[in-house]
Amino acid sequence: GDHDDNIPHNFNHIQNEDNGALLRTQQDDDNAINNIQQEMQLLEGKTDKSPVSRAESINKIVEGLNLSFVKNFVLAVKDDFVRICKHGLSCGVLGEQLSTCSLLSILAVTTGPDWAFMYDQFESILIHYAKSSESFELRSACTETLAICCFIWSEEDSEIDRCIKHLQKVIENREKLTVDKITKNYFVSGLDMWCLFMSLIEDDTIVDQFLPDDLPAIIDLLRSDEVDVRLAAGEALALLCNTVAITEEKNNTEYKPYYFNGYFEVDNVLDLLRSSDVYEHKKIKKKDREKQRHGFKHTQSALLYGQCPSVTITINQQNFTFTDWKTVKTLSTFRHLLGTGFQTHMHYNPLFTDVFGVVINRSPVLVSKSEKKQKMSQSLELRKARDKHIKGGRYVKLNKEQEQE
């Protein structure tokens, strides 16, 4: 099925089918490790060559770790990765700092809780740049990396509290920054990572503590001039509405949108969410209209009925459907982070069993290319059979409609 209509703003469509090309052989993993090692040696000055640019080498390592799951290799060269990351963040070269943020995030995803010690080593420098860098691109990257690393690596409540407090400061815009093209990604990162952390917190605690504290700032950002910030704020609002609806259901009471009237004028916000070509009396650019209409449709549904769009993904011929905003936003975050490597990590990385609370039938890494070819052939035959069935069904339905005419 096509789930394009049911997805958050940064949730690029996940193809709802298994891709045989994602099946990995030991040779695939060995090649990935080999390529990563070459770039690490360049960075560490262990070869006669020097990297074309350190950022480019780090990006190649990130790509290798995204597209494969080689945890044992990463654990074995821990000290090398720590050195590369420490140098990369503190070097003062923007490109290398941004690439290092991506590297730290994928290292957290690859190693899971096994590298909990890493968070303590990088927390303070990430917070420093996230708060005070002159580059808002770096602030945004450090905010996301801080949150991802804390989410996966941190074992201390005090560390999680510090991270959430940073995200709240971003959302509340305590610096009174202008929300514009330069700063917008900083606010989007703050909102998206705040949503990620809500998945760690009990529903009742969100309703009793976070909703009263953070909702006014979220509504302010919903009125921003930047469409991406509006959409991210809309999803944070939707998460709160859905969480309220879930707690009301537990208490056997009916969800009503006017629950929120103590925080904002519900009818006024609904009018804002329904507008597609004018926003706060300002004309919206044509390319942003469809984007906003599509995104706000889900926020409207959440505010009116407490609903979340369902998102289904298929991993190793198993369907998983998620129907609450906390999980859908978490899925969105990791899909955005891993890009084309998302299916590979969902397939092989046990971290996601814990994060999403699902048991995935994992295929072992295949021994040979012939075994991979056979599996891919089976997957292709299944897909052809399914497509034939779907097309046949559509054809029959179309003929019947034509006969009726």
N, C-alpha and C positions, 0 to 999 in steps of 0.2 A: 504493500500500500504506500501511497505517497502522503507523507505527513507534513509537507511544506506549509500547510495552512495552520498547523498547530505548534509553531515553534517560536521561542524567544528571539530577540533581535540579533544576537550573535551566534545563534544555533544553526550553522550552515546545515543544509539538509543531509541527514544520515541516510544513505541508501538502505532501504529496508530489505536487504537480502545478503546472504553470505557471498563473499568474494573469494573464489578459490585461490586467487593470487596472493591472499593474505596468509595462506598456509606456508609455514617456514620449514626449510630443511636445515640441518646442522651446517651445511655449506653456506647458506644465507647468513646465519649468525656469525660464522667464522669470517666471512667477507666484511660484515658490518664492523666486527671487532678490529679487523686489520685496518680498515679505513680510519676508524676512530684513533687507533694507536699512532698511525702516521701523522695525523694532525696534532696529537698530544706531543709527539716527539719534536715537531716543528715548533710548537709553543714553548717547549721546555729547553729549546736550543740543543737538542741531542743529535741533530743531523747538521750536515754542512749547509743545507738550504735554510733559508729563513722564510717564515710565512709571508705570503703576498700582503696579507693584513691579518693581524691577530683576530679581529672581529670575524673575518671570513673563515678562519680555521675553527673558531669556536662555533660558528653557525653550522659548519659541516659536522662537527661532533654532535650538536643538538639534533640535526637531521638524522644522523645515524641512530641516536638513542630514541628518537621519536618513532622511527620505522621498524625498530627491532626491540626485543626484550632480552637484554644481556646482563641481568642483574649480577651474576657471579663474577663476570669480568669487572664490572664497576666496583664491586666490593673489594676486589683484589688490588685495585689501583687507587684506593681511597686517598692516599697522601698526595698523589699527583693531581687529582681533581680539586682537593682543598687548596693547593698552591695556585692552580690556574684560576680558581674562583676568587681567591683573596686578592691576587694581583689584578684580575679583571675589574673588580668592583672599585678598587682604590687607585687605579691608574690615571684617572682624570680624563680619559679619552672616551667621549660619549658613545661612539659606535661599539667599542669593546665592552663598556659598562652595560649597554643594552643587551648585547649578545650574552654576557655573563648572567644577567637576570634570567634569560631563557634557559641557560645551562643549569642554573640552580634549580629551576622549577622542574625540568625533566629529570634531574638527579633525584629530586624528592619523589616524583612519580615512580621512578625505576626502583629505588631502594626501599621505599615505604618506611615503616617505623624502625627498620633495622639501623637507620642512620639518624636516630633521634638526637644524638650528640651534635649534629651539624647545625641545628637551629640556634643553639647557644653561641656558636662561632660566628654566625652571620646576622643575627637579629639586630644588633645595634647599628651596624653599617647600613643595613637596608632601611631601618627606620630613619637614620640620619638623612640619607638621600631622598627618601620618600617625603620627608617633611621640608627639607631646605634646599634641594637642588634648584639651580636657576633654570634648568631644563624641565619643562612639565612632561616631556616625553619620558625622561628618566624617572621623574616622580611617579608617573603612572606605572612604569615597568617595575619599579621597586615596591610599589604598593601591592601589585598583583603577586610578585614573587614572595614578598613577606607573607602574604595571606596563604598562598599555596603551600609554602614551606611550613608555616605554623600549623595549618590544617592537617598536614600529613605527619610532620616530624614532632610537633610539640607534645609533651606529656604533662606539662605544668599548667594548672588553671591560671596562674598569674601571667604566664606568657600569652595564653589565649585572650585573657582580659586586656592586656596591653595592645594586642593586635586589633581587637574589636574597638578599643578606644581610639586608636589611630584612624580606623575606617569611619567611625562616628564623627571625628574632627573633620575629615574630608567632606563627608555628606553635609555636615552643618555649616561648612564654609566659614570657619572661624576666622580665616584670614581676610574675609570679605573680598575674595577674588572675583573678577568679572568672568562669568561663564561665557567663553567665546571659543573660536576655532583653536586657539593655542592651549587653553586649559581644559577643553571638553573631555578629552580622554582620561584625564586625572579624575574627574567626577564620575565618569562611566566606570572606571576601575574601582573606585570607592564603593559605588552602589552594587556592582556585580559581586565584589568580594564580601561585602556586608551580607548579601543574600546567601553566599556560600557558607558563611559562619552560622547563619540562622538554622542550617541543617543540623548543626551540632547541639542546638538548644531546644529544650522541651517546649511544646506548643504553649502551655500555660504560662511559662516564663516569658515567652515572646509577647503574649497578649498583655501580661501584667506589667512588664518592665520595658521591653524594647519598643513596643508600639507607642506608648505615651512619650518616650524620650525621643524617638527618631522620626515618627510620622510627620511632624510639622516641617522638618528639613526636607523630607522626601517630597512633600507637596510643593514646597518652594522650588525644588529642582524640576518638578513636573511643569512648572510655568516658565522654564528657562527658554532662551532664544535658540538653543541648539537641539536639533531633532534627536540626535543620539542620546543626549542627556535626558530628554523627555521620555524616550522609550525605556531607558534603563530605570528611571524613576518610576515609570508606569509598572514595570515588572516588580520592583520592590514593593509598591503599593499592592499589586496583585497577590504577592506572597503573603502580605499581612492579612488581606481580605480572606484568602483561602485558609490561612491558619486560624483566623477567628471562626470561620464556618466549621472547621473541623472540631474546634473546642466546643462550639455551640451544640454540634451534633452529639458529642460525648455527654453533654449536660442535658440532652433531650430538649433543647430549645431551638427554635427556628432562626436561621440566619436572616438578618435584615440589614440592608445597606445603611439605614439611618442610625445604626450602632455608631457610625463614625461622625455623626453630627456634632459631637462634643469636640472634635478635632478640626473639622473643616466643613464647609457647606457642601453636602453631598450633591445636591442638584447642580450647583455651580461647577463642580469637578466633572460631573457626568456631561454637562454641556461642553466643557473643554475636550473631553475624550471623544465626543461625537463630531467635533469640528475636524474637517480634513483640508480645507483650503485656506482657512484663516485661523490664526492661533493668537489669543490675547490681542485681538484687533490688528494683528500683523499678517500680511499676505505670506503664505508659505511657498517656497520654491516648488516647481512642478515635480522634480525628482524626489522631493521629500514627502510629497502628499501621500503617495501610495504606501511608502514605508510607514508613515505615521498611522494611516488608516488601518493597515494590517496589524501593526503592533498594539495600537490602542483598543482594537476589537477585543483582545484577550483581557486587557485591563478592565474594560467596561463589564465584561462577563464576570470577572472576579468581584468587582465592586457591587454589581447588581445581585449576583447569585452565589458568590463565594466559590465559583468554579475554577478549575484548572484545565487547560487543554491536555488531552492524553497524548503522550509521545511513545511510540513503539520502536524498539530497535531489535535487530536480529543478530545474534552472535552464535556461531556454530550450529545453525539451524534451530536455535531456540529463540522464541519471541519473548521480549520483556516489555511490559507496558507500565509506564509511570503516570500517575494521575494526581500528584500533588505538586504545588509550585516549588517547594523546597528541593525535592528530588530533581524536578525538571531543570531548575536553575543550576544545580550541581552538575548534572549531565551536560548542560550547556557550557559550563566553565571548562570541564575537561575536554569536551569536543573542540572548543576554541583553542585550548592550550596544545593539544596533540595533533590537530589538523588531520592529515591523511594517515597518521599513525594511530588514530583513535581505535579503529577496529582491531588492530594488532594488539594493543595493550588491553582492551576489553577481553580479547581472546586468551592471552597468555599471562597477564599480570594479576596476581592474586589480590593486590591492593583493592581492586574494584569490587571484589566479592564483599569486602568489609564496607566500602564506601556506599554501595547501593543495596547491600543486604540481599544479594541474589546469588544463587549457586549456578555457576556456568560449567557446562560439560566441556572441559578443556581438552583439545587435541594435544598429544605430545608433539614435540618438534620432530618432524619427519626425518627419517634416516637418509633417504636418497631422493634425487630428482625424479626418478621413475615413479616412486611412491607419490610424490607431490603431483606429478602429471596425471596419475590415475585418479587421485582425489579431485583434482580440478575438473577432470572429464566428467566424473559423477555429479559434481556441483553444477556443471554446465547443462547436463542432461535434465537434472531436476528443474533448472530454471526454464529450459525450453518447454518442458512438459507443462509447467505452471503458466508460462506465457501463452501457450497454445490454448490451454483451458480458459484463461481469462479472455483472450481474443475471441474464442469460440462463443463464450457466453455473451460477449458484447454483440457479436454478429447476429446471434439468434434473437437477442432483444431488439436489435435495430430492425431486423426483418419483420418481426411481429408489429412493431410500431408503424412500419411502412404499410403493412397489410391493412392495419386499422384505418390509416389515412385513406 
